[in-house]
């Protein structure tokens, strides 16, 4: 049962300031395996296109049929689609559904 839960639900700790003020360094988030299309405004976890071993936490700013424009909420501290281009939606495996950090809960 625990193994099943870890394939569907993940706890994530925010590292860095690219998603401030929504999420701050050290905030704990809950993400679930993506079960639907990513919507504009969703916060997602995606492998960094430049280093797939590094997960990135970003907000979907725009989308087309298959690609997403992923941005950090803090543009001056974020490496995002402005740097590496739009990301194929199929690369997004996790949607953030809850924050336990005590800050804004994710929607702007």
Helices and strands as residue ranges (DSSP letters): H 2-8, E 9-13, E 28-33, E 43-48, E 51-63, E 67-71, G 75-77, H 81-84, E 87-88, G 89-91, E 92-99
